[in-house]
């Protein structure tokens, strides 16, 4: 029940006090922001902000503990000036779960060479032991989807960087962070660029985070959302924040633009649910339609119909550049168009 955890903690504290205990620790809260530092590392600040944005760390845990008026002690990550620093996530993981010290490997003694002895053929590699894998599957209800990413050699369940932890991702993130630092791209707002025609822009650690942030901050009523078979994470965010995503629009495209929405069906749905539609959601090159692109003409038609009824149009731009490249190469009458120009026009149709 609501407040049950607080009630239990108060009773625990009362019992400990009666038993003569003078100290009770709530443990560490990582990632919360208590203040600012004049000489903070921009890379570390950005890394912590990305973790909070992804829901890995945040202020909720810290706020909950403060209900009981504890004495807080701040932890500082300190690094020598000018030296390479460990990643923030690695430091936090080290604090939370220190690794077991590696055992030194003792080299095997070398036998003296015997010229007269012929080298024995190398033994054949034994077949891989399937028992550990079978045990892993059994421990997770024989459902491969429930296996943690780190327990799988080749994970094809998702390509989302927010859900993976491959070594090459860390290297790529580090390289991108260095490029961002060199270009002065810091803070929560991306720089102004010609192909992103919006007054307000925010970084997000993942598409799922961006979807949740939009749904949570939506200023209008929480009604019906018309969409072209939105990605499952969209559906979860919409339902969680009180929207109704039960109306999926059919496609009616042909040829290279097979994912074009059926404009007649869109019109019918807008009229049928007039006054109850919060927004229309379009995702170019969506997984649900095999990654097929949407044409500019079709997207213009969607925007024309939503604007005529004063219904906002939300564009999920996860694969916008893929869509723009395909449009630039197949748009009738305008071959060889600059994909960035196409992307800017597509984004400009959202409202």
C-alpha positions, -999 to 999 in steps of 0.1 A, spaced: 0 0 0 10 36 -5 34 47 23 40 11 34 78 13 29 80 46 49 59 31 77 82 0 79 114 21 79 101 43 107 93 12 128 128 -2 120 144 31 132 124 31 163 133 -5 172 170 2 165 169 32 187 153 12 215 181 -13 211 208 13 216 219 17 180 233 52 173 239 50 135 218 38 106 230 41 71 207 44 41 236 36 18 250 56 -11 229 73 -37 248 76 -70 241 100 -98 219 125 -80 228 162 -84 232 181 -51 250 212 -64 276 225 -88 314 228 -87 334 256 -102 359 232 -117 337 202 -126 347 180 -154 324 186 -183 328 151 -195 318 137 -160 289 161 -157 276 150 -191 281 113 -183 261 117 -151 234 136 -169 231 109 -196 228 82 -168 200 102 -151 183 108 -185 183 71 -192 167 63 -158 198 45 -145 204 71 -117 183 100 -106 171 121 -77 143 98 -67 164 76 -44 181 106 -28 148 124 -23 132 93 -7 160 89 18 158 126 27 123 120 40 139 106 71 162 137 76 196 119 75 230 136 76 242 136 40 279 133 31 288 141 -5 311 118 -25 335 136 -49 352 121 -80 386 137 -81 412 134 -108 446 149 -113 446 178 -138 456 169 -173 455 131 -168 432 106 -184 403 97 -161 382 65 -158 347 67 -171 321 77 -145 301 46 -149 332 24 -143 339 43 -110 303 39 -98 303 2 -106 337 -2 -88 322 14 -57 290 -6 -59 306 -40 -66 344 -40 -63 360 -66 -86 379 -95 -72 417 -89 -75 431 -108 -104 452 -138 -95 487 -137 -110 493 -164 -136 523 -185 -128 541 -195 -161 546 -232 -166 582 -244 -163 599 -247 -197 614 -281 -206 648 -280 -222 647 -285 -260 652 -320 -273 663 -318 -310 658 -356 -315 622 -355 -303 596 -348 -330 569 -323 -321 536 -341 -312 505 -330 -331 483 -305 -314 453 -321 -297 419 -315 -312 398 -289 -295 370 -305 -276 334 -297 -285 320 -268 -265 303 -276 -233 266 -269 -237 258 -274 -200 265 -238 -189 242 -224 -216 215 -249 -208 218 -239 -171 215 -202 -181 184 -208 -201 168 -229 -173 175 -201 -148 156 -177 -169 126 -198 -176 139 -211 -210 131 -176 -224 162 -163 -243 148 -127 -242 152 -127 -204 189 -135 -205 210 -105 -195 229 -89 -224 263 -96 -207 256 -133 -205 252 -137 -243 281 -139 -267 262 -125 -297 230 -106 -288 207 -100 -317 176 -91 -295 183 -54 -298 207 -30 -315 199 -2 -290 231 13 -275 210 20 -243 205 -18 -238 239 -31 -248 274 -30 -233 298 -40 -261 335 -29 -258 333 -11 -292 304 10 -279 325 23 -251 353 32 -275 328 49 -298 311 68 -270 345 80 -258 355 92 -293 322 111 -297 326 126 -262 361 139 -272 347 153 -304 319 170 -285 344 185 -260 366 198 -289 336 214 -306 324 229 -273 291 209 -274 282 207 -237 251 210 -216 216 196 -223 208 215 -255 223 206 -289 237 234 -310 216 251 -336 219 235 -370 202 242 -403 185 208 -406 169 209 -371 143 237 -374 131 238 -338 133 264 -311 138 239 -283 161 209 -285 173 184 -259 197 155 -257 184 121 -247 203 90 -238 180 67 -258 148 68 -279 129 52 -251 140 81 -228 129 107 -254 95 90 -258 89 90 -221 100 126 -217 77 138 -245 47 118 -231 53 130 -196 56 167 -206 28 167 -231 9 200 -225 -25 190 -240 -52 164 -229 -42 127 -228 -65 113 -254 -62 91 -285 -29 88 -305 -31 78 -341 1 61 -353 15 39 -381 23 9 -360 46 26 -335 76 9 -319 67 -11 -288 85 13 -265 63 41 -278 32 21 -269 44 15 -233 52 52 -228 18 63 -242 -2 39 -220 18 47 -189 11 84 -193 -26 81 -200 -28 81 -238 -48 56 -259 -27 41 -287 -53 16 -298 -57 31 -333 -30 20 -358 -33 35 -392 -28 12 -423 -3 18 -451 -12 21 -487 21 28 -504 36 11 -535 70 7 -550 99 22 -531 76 40 -507 56 10 -494 53 25 -459 32 56 -470 2 60 -447 -33 55 -461 -44 92 -461 -81 83 -465 -79 62 -434 -61 90 -416 -88 114 -425 -115 90 -415 -99 84 -381 -94 121 -375 -130 128 -382 -143 98 -363 -124 107 -332 -127 145 -336 -119 163 -304 -103 132 -288 -70 130 -308 -40 142 -288 -15 139 -317 -6 118 -348 26 99 -346 46 90 -377 79 71 -378 97 71 -412 114 38 -421 98 21 -392 106 -15 -382 69 -24 -384 70 -19 -421 103 -35 -428 122 -3 -428 105 9 -460 107 47 -464 79 72 -464 77 97 -493 78 134 -488 46 137 -507 28 114 -482 43 131 -452 31 165 -466 -4 149 -470 -3 138 -434 8 173 -422 -19 190 -444 -47 169 -428 -35 173 -392 -30 211 -395 -65 215 -410 -79 199 -379 -54 216 -355 -40 182 -344 -2 181 -336 20 159 -358 49 142 -339 77 127 -360 99 100 -346 132 107 -363 151 76 -352 157 65 -388 150 99 -404 184 101 -422 180 66 -436 146 77 -449 161 109 -463 188 91 -482 162 68 -498 140 97 -506 169 116 -522 176 87 -545 141 78 -555 120 110 -553 103 115 -587 115 145 -607 143 154 -582 171 128 -583 203 134 -564 189 158 -539 209 165 -508 197 141 -480 202 168 -453 179 191 -473 153 163 -474 157 157 -436 152 194 -429 120 195 -450 107 163 -433 114 177 -398 98 210 -407 64 192 -413 62 182 -376 44 206 -354 
